[in-house]
Amino acid sequence: MFLRNIIIMRRIIFLICLSVFLLSAKDLLANELPNNKFGIHLAQPHLEDIKKTAELVNGSGGDWGYITLVIQENDRNNGKWQAIFDLLREYHLIPIIRLATRAEGENWRRPEKKDAGDWVSFLDSLNWVVKERYIVLFNEPNHGSEWGGEIGAKDYGEVSFEFAKKLKEKNKDFFVMLAGFDASAPSWPPGMEDEEVFLKKIVSAKSEIFDYIDGWASHSYPNPGFIGMPWQSGRGTVKTYVWELAVLKELGVKKDLPVFVTETGWNSQKLSSETVARYFKEAYDGVWLPDSRVRAVTPFVFDYQGDPFLGFSWKLPASVATSEKTFYPQYYTVQSLPKTAGEPDQIEKGEMAVDLPAKMVAHSNFEFNIHLKNTGQGYWDKSGGYRISLALQGDKKFEHFIGDIKDLKPGQENDLSFFIKTNGNFGRSEAKLTLLKNGKPIIEGKTWKFEVLPLPSLNFKVDLLPKLKSNGSDFEIQIFNRNEVLVYKKKGLQVVNGKGKLSEVQNIIPGDRYRVVVLKPYYLPRQTHIVFKKQGNELSFKGMIAVDFDQNGKFDLQDIKTLFRNIGLLKFWLP
């Protein structure tokens, strides 16, 4: 019996542990944002190329694909690159930025540790497109030409460590990757070095660098000669990253690094364009898309119309392109592949301000302005799921309408109209305005406490000069708010012995100051100001003079001419 109880207890413990594991796995999956792996490497980020890139990587159901761009140290222009980032934001493209120095003859200048500060300041000055700021530290350093003319694994490790450390210390959102390596390079110092040998030297000299590395950039080219089959495995294939990850594990790197295939592709000068298109489809379907380790694939290169990369260009030369066909077949093939609508994490920040009254009156219409200021990364627009909602508490409901958010980019601000129509429900209540993205709150306004009051009345006094008695049934009252907007008017008002009354004044806010105008045909208008109260509202106008015979609201020569043409108008001057 004792043994049987032990077995039962073990089974119970096993089931509990299994349940906890499954729940944890479910939570992890639930928190993982949808990702569109498709991307492209773009040599020059021109507007038209960015548009066509978006059509490529976000076509067939996709959204938020990737784009690899290179920034050289002599091109660190904040205005230029912020404008490019803003375009990428608009077209839903996530940038992967590879750092580069500058060309010196046939080589690229070897970066130094002291360069890190300027790079970090520049990169941090940009408002990035999404929360994660993808950075690749230079290019194929196991080529001497990419490292000042001579390979230097130890030096690369130390320089990259300085860059990675400073980037991560500046902002934890920098997502840092080492350079993509040439996996097919031979060991031929000082011009080239075998990638595995190069990696061993980096880890040996600076193993702590991986404390600051977040992902793995891979140049998974189908070699030899960029014509390899898409189903081949191992080093020098479209699965080169698998071999690279295995090498890292052997070297003691414990991190499970997500993979960014920032360069890959076939040479269309050695293969038919139809074969290249077919190979890309097979690589996506059979290798990259099913592999959960792969975060993005950005083939090289979208447009390059000259040696040495003409054979890798996805865009046709201008000499053979037509209005109907401007790209090689792989563009249209990859564009048609089913894609995921990515949902990258963006930093949403901003301000929402609106001056709402503590008191309103019933059966009235009001218009307010909601001031929005976008200081985050999102491109605020109705089409992107952005809207403002009003949550009313209690039973003191009213009709309302809030204008749509349109094209509010980071750094911009705008006003939205907020309309309220109160009904006959009196009393106190409260509400809150919230800016939402796809139903999730981004900015919550302060709780608005208000009271709806019965309609107030207004008693007024007015004299008609030079009459002894001021009577009439054709008076009009107009009321303007502090923004000089006409909020209420009433015609056909009765005045007896200089006294009139508006029994119910709509559309006013008790406690606010208003300009009130009285009008009567052939008399010059008079105006005064009042702060409306719940009740007991009274005001007096200055005497109205009958000199506006042409009824244009002012006294001028035309009034005298009108009087002479119609002497009967003198009746307004008779007692």
C-alpha positions as CSV (number, residue, x, y, z in Angstrom):
1,M,0.0,0.0,0.0
2,F,2.8,2.4,0.9
3,L,4.6,1.8,-2.4
4,R,1.3,2.3,-4.3
5,N,0.8,5.7,-2.6
6,I,4.3,6.8,-3.6
7,I,3.6,5.9,-7.2
8,I,0.3,7.8,-7.1
9,M,2.0,10.9,-5.5
10,R,4.8,10.8,-8.2
11,R,2.1,10.8,-10.9
12,I,0.3,13.7,-9.4
13,I,3.5,15.7,-9.1
14,F,4.4,14.9,-12.7
15,L,0.9,16.1,-13.9
16,I,1.2,19.3,-11.9
17,C,4.7,20.0,-13.3
18,L,3.4,19.2,-16.8
19,S,0.5,21.6,-16.3
20,V,2.8,24.4,-15.1
21,F,5.1,23.8,-18.1
22,L,2.2,23.9,-20.6
23,L,0.7,27.0,-19.1
24,S,4.1,28.7,-19.2
25,A,4.6,27.7,-22.8
26,K,1.2,29.0,-23.6
27,D,2.0,32.4,-22.0
28,L,5.2,32.6,-23.9
29,L,3.4,31.9,-27.2
30,A,0.7,34.4,-26.3
31,N,3.4,37.1,-25.6
32,E,5.3,36.5,-28.9
33,L,4.3,39.1,-31.4
34,P,3.4,38.1,-34.9
35,N,6.5,38.6,-37.2
36,N,6.8,39.0,-40.9
37,K,10.2,37.4,-41.8
38,F,10.3,38.8,-45.4
39,G,12.7,41.6,-46.1
40,I,15.2,43.0,-48.6
41,H,18.6,44.6,-48.6
42,L,18.4,48.2,-50.1
43,A,21.6,49.9,-51.3
44,Q,20.1,53.4,-51.6
45,P,16.9,54.3,-49.7
46,H,15.1,56.4,-52.3
47,L,11.4,57.0,-51.9
48,E,10.3,55.0,-55.0
49,D,12.5,52.1,-53.9
50,I,11.0,52.2,-50.4
51,K,7.5,52.1,-51.9
52,K,8.3,49.1,-54.1
53,T,10.2,47.4,-51.2
54,A,7.0,47.7,-49.1
55,E,4.9,46.2,-51.9
56,L,7.4,43.3,-52.0
57,V,7.8,42.4,-48.4
58,N,4.3,43.3,-47.2
59,G,2.4,41.9,-50.1
60,S,0.0,38.9,-49.9
61,G,-1.2,39.6,-46.4
62,G,2.1,40.7,-45.0
63,D,2.8,43.7,-42.8
64,W,5.9,45.2,-41.1
65,G,8.6,43.4,-43.2
66,Y,12.3,44.2,-42.8
67,I,14.8,46.3,-44.7
68,T,18.6,46.2,-44.3
69,L,20.3,49.6,-44.8
70,V,23.9,50.8,-44.6
71,I,24.9,54.0,-42.8
72,Q,28.5,55.2,-43.5
73,E,30.3,57.3,-40.9
74,N,30.5,60.2,-43.4
75,D,26.7,60.1,-43.9
76,R,25.6,60.5,-40.3
77,N,23.1,63.3,-41.1
78,N,20.3,63.3,-38.5
79,G,17.8,65.1,-40.7
80,K,18.4,62.8,-43.7
81,W,18.1,59.6,-41.7
82,Q,15.2,60.7,-39.6
83,A,13.3,61.5,-42.8
84,I,14.2,58.0,-44.1
85,F,13.1,56.4,-40.8
86,D,9.8,58.4,-41.0
87,L,9.2,57.0,-44.5
88,L,9.9,53.4,-43.3
89,R,7.4,54.0,-40.5
90,E,4.8,55.2,-43.0
91,Y,5.4,52.1,-45.2
92,H,5.6,49.7,-42.3
93,L,9.3,48.6,-42.8
94,I,11.5,47.6,-39.9
95,P,15.1,48.9,-40.5
96,I,18.2,46.7,-39.8
97,I,21.1,49.2,-39.8
98,R,24.6,48.0,-40.7
99,L,27.4,50.4,-39.6
100,A,30.2,51.2,-42.1
101,T,33.2,53.4,-42.0
102,R,34.3,55.0,-45.3
103,A,36.2,53.8,-48.3
104,E,40.0,54.4,-48.4
105,G,41.2,53.3,-51.8
106,E,40.3,49.6,-52.2
107,N,39.7,49.1,-48.5
108,W,37.2,50.2,-45.9
109,R,38.8,52.2,-43.0
110,R,39.3,50.1,-39.9
111,P,37.0,51.4,-37.2
112,E,38.5,52.1,-33.8
113,K,37.1,51.9,-30.2
114,K,37.1,55.7,-29.9
115,D,34.6,55.9,-32.8
116,A,31.9,54.3,-30.7
117,G,30.9,57.5,-28.9
118,D,30.0,59.4,-32.0
119,W,28.1,56.5,-33.5
120,V,26.1,55.9,-30.3
121,S,25.2,59.6,-30.0
122,F,24.0,59.7,-33.6
123,L,22.1,56.5,-33.5
124,D,20.4,57.4,-30.2
125,S,19.4,60.8,-31.6
126,L,17.0,59.2,-34.1
127,N,13.4,58.3,-33.4
128,W,13.5,54.7,-34.5
129,V,10.7,53.0,-36.3
130,V,10.0,50.3,-33.8
131,K,11.1,49.6,-30.2
132,E,14.0,47.3,-31.1
133,R,16.8,49.1,-32.8
134,Y,18.6,46.5,-34.9
135,I,22.3,47.2,-35.4
136,V,24.9,45.1,-37.3
137,L,28.5,45.9,-36.4
138,F,30.2,46.3,-39.8
139,N,30.6,43.8,-42.6
140,E,32.5,40.6,-43.2
141,P,35.6,41.4,-41.1
142,N,37.2,38.1,-42.1
143,H,37.9,39.9,-45.3
144,G,41.0,42.2,-45.0
145,S,39.5,44.7,-47.4
146,E,36.6,45.2,-45.0
147,W,39.0,45.9,-42.1
148,G,41.6,48.4,-43.3
149,G,43.3,46.0,-45.6
150,E,44.3,43.3,-43.1
151,I,42.2,40.9,-41.0
152,G,42.3,41.2,-37.3
153,A,40.0,39.0,-35.3
154,K,41.2,40.1,-31.9
155,D,40.9,43.8,-32.9
156,Y,37.4,43.2,-34.4
157,G,36.4,41.6,-31.1
158,E,37.6,44.5,-29.0
159,V,36.1,47.2,-31.2
160,S,32.8,45.4,-31.4
161,F,32.8,44.9,-27.7
162,E,33.2,48.6,-27.2
163,F,30.5,49.5,-29.6
164,A,28.0,46.8,-28.3
165,K,28.6,47.8,-24.7
166,K,28.2,51.5,-25.3
167,L,25.0,50.9,-27.3
168,K,23.4,48.8,-24.7
169,E,24.4,51.2,-21.9
170,K,22.9,54.1,-23.8
171,N,19.6,52.4,-24.5
172,K,18.6,48.8,-23.8
173,D,16.4,48.8,-26.9
174,F,19.5,48.6,-29.2
175,F,19.5,45.1,-30.6
176,V,23.1,44.4,-31.4
177,M,24.6,41.9,-33.8
178,L,28.1,41.1,-34.9
179,A,28.9,41.5,-38.6
180,G,27.8,38.9,-41.1
181,F,30.8,36.8,-42.1
182,D,31.9,35.2,-45.4
183,A,31.4,31.6,-44.5
184,S,33.2,30.5,-47.7
185,A,36.4,32.5,-47.3
186,P,39.6,30.5,-47.0
187,S,42.3,30.9,-44.4
188,W,44.6,33.2,-46.3
189,P,46.0,35.9,-44.0
190,P,46.3,38.8,-44.2
191,G,43.7,39.0,-46.9
192,M,41.1,36.5,-45.6
193,E,40.4,34.2,-42.7
194,D,38.3,31.1,-42.3
195,E,35.1,32.1,-40.4
196,E,35.4,29.3,-37.8
197,V,39.0,30.3,-37.1
198,F,38.0,33.9,-36.9
199,L,35.2,33.2,-34.4
200,K,37.4,31.2,-32.2
201,K,39.9,34.1,-32.0
202,I,37.1,36.5,-31.1
203,V,35.7,34.3,-28.4
204,S,39.2,33.6,-27.1
205,A,40.1,37.3,-26.9
206,K,36.8,38.7,-25.9
207,S,34.3,36.0,-24.8
208,E,32.3,38.6,-22.8
209,I,31.2,40.3,-26.0
210,F,28.2,37.9,-26.2
211,D,26.9,39.5,-23.0
212,Y,26.0,42.4,-25.2
213,I,25.0,40.6,-28.4
214,D,21.2,40.0,-29.0
215,G,21.0,38.3,-32.4
216,W,23.1,36.7,-35.1
217,A,23.5,38.3,-38.5
218,S,24.2,35.7,-41.2
219,H,25.4,35.9,-44.8
220,S,23.9,32.5,-45.8
221,Y,24.8,32.5,-49.5
222,P,24.3,29.3,-51.7
223,N,27.8,28.6,-52.7
224,P,30.0,27.7,-54.5
225,G,29.6,30.5,-57.0
226,F,26.2,31.7,-55.6
227,I,24.4,28.9,-57.6
228,G,24.0,26.3,-54.9
229,M,20.7,24.4,-54.4
230,P,18.2,25.7,-51.8
231,W,17.8,22.3,-50.2
232,Q,21.5,21.8,-49.5
233,S,22.7,22.0,-45.9
234,G,25.8,23.1,-44.0
235,R,28.4,25.7,-44.4
236,G,28.2,27.8,-47.6
237,T,24.5,27.2,-48.2
238,V,21.2,29.0,-47.4
239,K,21.4,27.1,-44.1
240,T,24.9,28.5,-43.3
241,Y,23.4,30.1,-40.1
242,V,22.7,26.6,-38.8
243,W,26.4,25.7,-39.0
244,E,27.3,29.1,-37.5
245,L,25.0,28.6,-34.5
246,A,26.6,25.1,-33.9
247,V,30.1,26.7,-34.0
248,L,29.0,29.2,-31.4
249,K,27.7,26.5,-29.1
250,E,31.0,24.6,-29.4
251,L,32.8,27.8,-28.5
252,G,30.7,28.0,-25.3
253,V,28.2,30.7,-26.3
254,K,25.1,29.8,-24.3
255,K,22.7,32.3,-25.7
256,D,20.0,31.1,-28.2
257,L,20.5,34.0,-30.7
258,P,17.7,34.7,-33.2
259,V,18.9,34.8,-36.7
260,F,18.8,37.6,-39.2
261,V,19.9,36.5,-42.7
262,T,20.9,40.0,-43.8
263,E,22.5,38.7,-47.0
264,T,21.7,35.8,-49.3
265,G,20.8,35.3,-52.9
266,W,21.7,33.7,-56.3
267,N,23.6,35.2,-59.2
268,S,21.2,35.7,-62.1
269,Q,24.2,36.0,-64.5
270,K,25.0,32.4,-63.9
271,L,21.5,31.0,-63.5
272,S,18.3,31.8,-65.4
273,S,16.1,34.3,-63.8
274,E,13.3,31.7,-63.6
275,T,15.6,29.4,-61.7
276,V,16.5,32.1,-59.2
277,A,12.8,32.8,-58.6
278,R,12.1,29.1,-58.1
279,Y,15.1,28.8,-55.7
280,F,13.9,31.7,-53.6
281,K,10.5,30.2,-53.3
282,E,11.9,26.8,-52.2
283,A,14.3,28.4,-49.7
284,Y,11.5,30.4,-48.1
285,D,9.0,27.5,-48.0
286,G,11.5,24.8,-47.1
287,V,14.1,26.5,-45.0
288,W,13.6,30.0,-43.6
289,L,9.9,30.2,-42.9
290,P,9.6,26.9,-41.0
291,D,12.7,27.6,-38.9
292,S,11.6,29.4,-35.7
293,R,15.2,30.6,-35.1
294,V,15.0,32.8,-38.2
295,R,13.6,36.3,-37.4
296,A,14.2,38.0,-40.8
297,V,15.6,37.3,-44.3
298,T,16.8,40.3,-46.4
299,P,18.3,39.1,-49.6
300,F,21.0,41.1,-51.3
301,V,20.1,43.4,-53.2
302,F,17.0,45.3,-54.3
303,D,18.7,47.4,-56.9
304,Y,22.3,47.5,-58.0
305,Q,23.0,48.4,-61.6
306,G,26.7,47.7,-62.0
307,D,29.6,45.5,-61.1
308,P,30.3,43.6,-58.9
309,F,26.7,43.0,-57.8
310,L,24.7,43.4,-61.0
311,G,23.8,39.6,-61.0
312,F,22.2,40.0,-57.5
313,S,19.9,42.9,-58.4
314,W,16.1,42.3,-58.1
315,K,15.5,45.3,-60.3
316,L,15.8,45.0,-64.1
317,P,18.3,47.4,-65.9
318,A,16.6,50.5,-67.3
319,S,17.5,49.3,-70.8
320,V,15.3,46.2,-70.6
321,A,12.6,47.3,-68.1
322,T,9.1,48.1,-69.2
323,S,6.2,49.9,-67.6
324,E,4.6,46.5,-67.0
325,K,7.7,44.7,-65.8
326,T,10.5,46.4,-63.9
327,F,11.8,43.5,-61.8
328,Y,13.3,40.1,-62.2
329,P,10.9,37.2,-61.7
330,Q,12.0,36.6,-58.0
331,Y,10.4,39.9,-57.1
332,Y,7.0,38.8,-58.2
333,T,7.4,35.3,-56.9
334,V,8.4,36.4,-53.4
335,Q,5.8,39.1,-53.5
336,S,3.1,36.5,-54.1
337,L,4.1,34.2,-51.2
338,P,1.7,34.2,-48.2
339,K,3.0,36.4,-45.4
340,T,2.3,37.2,-41.8
341,A,0.9,40.6,-40.7
342,G,3.7,41.5,-38.3
343,E,3.0,43.5,-35.1
344,P,6.3,44.9,-33.9
345,D,6.4,46.5,-30.5
346,Q,6.5,50.3,-30.7
347,I,7.0,52.9,-28.1
348,E,3.8,54.8,-27.8
349,K,4.2,58.2,-26.1
350,G,2.3,61.4,-26.4
351,E,0.0,64.0,-24.8
352,M,-3.7,64.4,-24.9
353,A,-5.2,67.6,-23.5
354,V,-8.8,68.9,-23.5
355,D,-10.4,71.7,-21.5
356,L,-13.7,70.2,-20.4
357,P,-16.3,72.1,-18.2
358,A,-17.4,71.1,-14.7
359,K,-20.9,72.1,-15.6
360,M,-23.1,71.8,-18.7
361,V,-26.8,72.4,-19.4
362,A,-29.3,69.9,-20.7
363,H,-30.7,69.6,-24.2
364,S,-27.6,71.3,-25.7
365,N,-24.8,70.9,-28.1
366,F,-21.1,71.5,-27.3
367,E,-17.9,71.3,-29.3
368,F,-14.4,71.0,-27.7
369,N,-11.0,70.5,-29.1
370,I,-8.9,67.5,-28.1
371,H,-5.2,68.4,-28.5
372,L,-3.0,65.4,-29.5
373,K,0.8,65.4,-29.6
374,N,2.7,62.3,-30.8
375,T,6.1,61.9,-29.2
376,G,6.5,58.1,-29.7
377,Q,7.1,55.8,-32.6
378,G,3.7,55.0,-33.8
379,Y,2.1,56.6,-36.9
380,W,-1.2,57.6,-35.5
381,D,-4.0,57.1,-38.0
382,K,-7.5,55.6,-38.0
383,S,-6.3,53.0,-40.5
384,G,-3.7,51.9,-38.0
385,G,-6.2,51.2,-35.3
386,Y,-5.8,54.5,-33.5
387,R,-8.9,56.2,-32.0
388,I,-10.1,58.0,-28.9
389,S,-12.9,56.6,-26.8
390,L,-15.0,58.1,-24.1
391,A,-16.0,56.0,-21.1
392,L,-19.0,57.3,-19.3
393,Q,-19.8,56.1,-15.8
394,G,-23.3,55.9,-14.2
395,D,-26.6,56.5,-15.9
396,K,-26.0,60.2,-16.9
397,K,-25.3,59.3,-20.5
398,F,-25.1,61.6,-23.5
399,E,-24.5,61.4,-27.2
400,H,-21.0,62.2,-28.4
401,F,-18.8,62.1,-31.4
402,I,-15.0,62.3,-31.7
403,G,-13.2,63.0,-34.9
404,D,-11.0,60.5,-36.6
405,I,-7.2,60.6,-36.1
406,K,-5.4,61.2,-39.4
407,D,-1.8,61.1,-40.4
408,L,-0.3,62.2,-37.0
409,K,3.4,61.4,-37.3
410,P,5.9,61.4,-34.4
411,G,6.8,65.0,-33.6
412,Q,3.5,66.3,-34.9
413,E,0.4,67.6,-33.0
414,N,-3.1,68.3,-34.0
415,D,-6.6,69.0,-32.7
416,L,-9.7,66.7,-33.0
417,S,-13.3,67.8,-32.7
418,F,-15.2,66.4,-29.7
419,F,-19.0,66.9,-29.9
420,I,-21.4,66.4,-27.1
421,K,-25.2,66.4,-27.1
422,T,-26.8,66.4,-23.7
423,N,-30.2,65.1,-23.0
424,G,-32.7,65.6,-20.2
425,N,-30.7,63.7,-17.5
426,F,-29.7,66.1,-14.8
427,G,-27.1,65.3,-12.1
428,R,-23.4,64.5,-11.5
429,S,-21.3,62.0,-13.4
430,E,-17.8,61.4,-14.6
431,A,-16.0,60.2,-17.7
432,K,-12.5,59.5,-19.1
433,L,-11.0,60.0,-22.6
434,T,-8.5,57.3,-23.7
435,L,-6.3,57.0,-26.8
436,L,-6.4,53.5,-28.0
437,K,-4.5,51.4,-30.5
438,N,-6.3,48.3,-31.7
439,G,-8.4,48.5,-28.5
440,K,-5.5,48.8,-26.1
441,P,-5.0,52.0,-24.1
442,I,-2.0,54.2,-25.0
443,I,-2.8,57.4,-23.2
444,E,-5.4,57.8,-20.5
445,G,-6.8,61.3,-19.8
446,K,-7.7,62.5,-16.4
447,T,-11.1,61.7,-14.9
448,W,-13.6,64.3,-16.0
449,K,-16.2,65.1,-13.3
450,F,-19.1,67.1,-14.5
451,E,-22.7,68.1,-13.7
452,V,-25.6,68.5,-16.1
453,L,-28.0,71.4,-15.0
454,P,-31.4,72.5,-16.2
455,L,-31.6,75.2,-18.8
456,P,-31.1,78.7,-17.4
457,S,-33.2,81.7,-18.3
458,L,-32.0,85.2,-19.2
459,N,-33.8,88.5,-18.4
460,F,-32.7,91.5,-20.4
461,K,-33.5,95.2,-20.6
462,V,-33.3,97.3,-23.8
463,D,-34.5,100.8,-24.8
464,L,-35.5,102.0,-28.2
465,L,-34.3,105.6,-28.8
466,P,-35.9,108.1,-29.0
467,K,-39.2,106.3,-28.3
468,L,-40.8,106.7,-24.9
469,K,-42.0,103.1,-24.8
470,S,-39.8,100.3,-25.9
471,N,-42.0,97.5,-27.2
472,G,-41.8,95.0,-30.0
473,S,-42.0,91.3,-31.0
474,D,-39.2,91.2,-33.5
475,F,-36.1,91.2,-31.3
476,E,-33.3,88.7,-31.7
477,I,-30.7,87.6,-29.2
478,Q,-27.4,86.1,-30.3
479,I,-24.9,84.5,-27.9
480,F,-21.2,84.0,-28.7
481,N,-18.7,82.0,-26.7
482,R,-15.1,83.0,-25.8
483,N,-13.9,81.7,-29.2
484,E,-16.5,84.0,-30.9
485,V,-18.5,81.1,-32.1
486,L,-22.3,81.6,-32.2
487,V,-23.7,79.0,-29.8
488,Y,-27.3,80.2,-29.5
489,K,-29.7,82.6,-31.1
490,K,-33.4,83.2,-30.8
491,K,-35.6,85.4,-33.1
492,G,-39.1,86.8,-32.6
493,L,-38.6,87.7,-28.9
494,Q,-41.2,89.9,-27.2
495,V,-40.1,93.1,-25.4
496,V,-42.7,95.0,-23.3
497,N,-41.7,98.3,-21.7
498,G,-38.1,97.6,-22.4
499,K,-38.0,94.2,-20.8
500,G,-37.6,90.8,-22.4
501,K,-36.9,87.2,-21.4
502,L,-35.2,84.1,-22.8
503,S,-36.9,81.3,-20.9
504,E,-34.4,78.5,-21.8
505,V,-30.9,79.2,-23.0
506,Q,-29.2,76.2,-24.6
507,N,-25.6,75.4,-25.4
508,I,-23.9,77.4,-22.7
509,I,-21.5,76.5,-19.9
510,P,-22.3,77.9,-16.5
511,G,-19.4,79.9,-15.2
512,D,-18.1,80.9,-18.7
513,R,-18.2,84.4,-20.1
514,Y,-20.3,85.1,-23.2
515,R,-20.9,88.0,-25.6
516,V,-24.6,88.7,-26.0
517,V,-26.0,90.7,-28.9
518,V,-29.5,92.2,-29.3
519,L,-30.8,93.0,-32.8
520,K,-34.0,94.6,-34.1
521,P,-34.7,95.6,-37.7
522,Y,-33.6,99.2,-38.6
523,Y,-31.8,99.6,-35.2
524,L,-28.0,99.4,-34.7
525,P,-27.1,96.2,-32.7
526,R,-26.1,96.5,-29.1
527,Q,-23.9,94.0,-27.2
528,T,-22.7,93.3,-23.7
529,H,-21.1,90.4,-21.7
530,I,-22.4,88.0,-19.1
531,V,-21.1,85.1,-17.1
532,F,-24.0,82.6,-17.0
533,K,-25.2,81.2,-13.6
534,K,-27.6,78.5,-12.8
535,Q,-30.3,81.1,-12.4
536,G,-30.8,84.8,-11.9
537,N,-29.2,85.8,-15.2
538,E,-29.9,89.5,-16.0
539,L,-28.3,92.1,-18.2
540,S,-29.0,95.5,-19.7
541,F,-28.2,96.8,-23.2
542,K,-27.4,100.4,-24.1
543,G,-30.2,102.2,-25.9
544,M,-30.8,101.1,-29.5
545,I,-30.9,103.9,-32.1
546,A,-32.9,103.6,-35.3
547,V,-30.3,104.7,-37.9
548,D,-29.7,101.4,-39.7
549,F,-32.2,101.9,-42.4
550,D,-30.5,99.7,-45.0
551,Q,-30.1,97.0,-42.3
552,N,-26.5,96.3,-42.9
553,G,-25.6,96.4,-39.2
554,K,-23.9,99.9,-39.3
555,F,-24.6,103.5,-39.8
556,D,-23.2,105.0,-43.0
557,L,-24.1,107.3,-46.0
558,Q,-26.2,104.5,-47.5
559,D,-28.6,104.7,-44.5
560,I,-29.3,108.4,-45.3
561,K,-29.9,107.7,-48.9
562,T,-32.3,104.9,-47.9
563,L,-34.2,107.2,-45.5
564,F,-34.7,109.9,-48.2
565,R,-36.0,107.2,-50.6
566,N,-38.5,106.0,-47.9
567,I,-39.6,108.9,-45.7
568,G,-41.9,106.5,-43.9
569,L,-39.0,105.1,-42.0
570,L,-39.1,108.2,-39.8
571,K,-41.8,106.4,-37.9
572,F,-39.0,104.7,-35.8
573,W,-38.2,108.2,-34.4
574,L,-41.8,109.0,-33.4
575,P,-42.7,108.6,-29.8
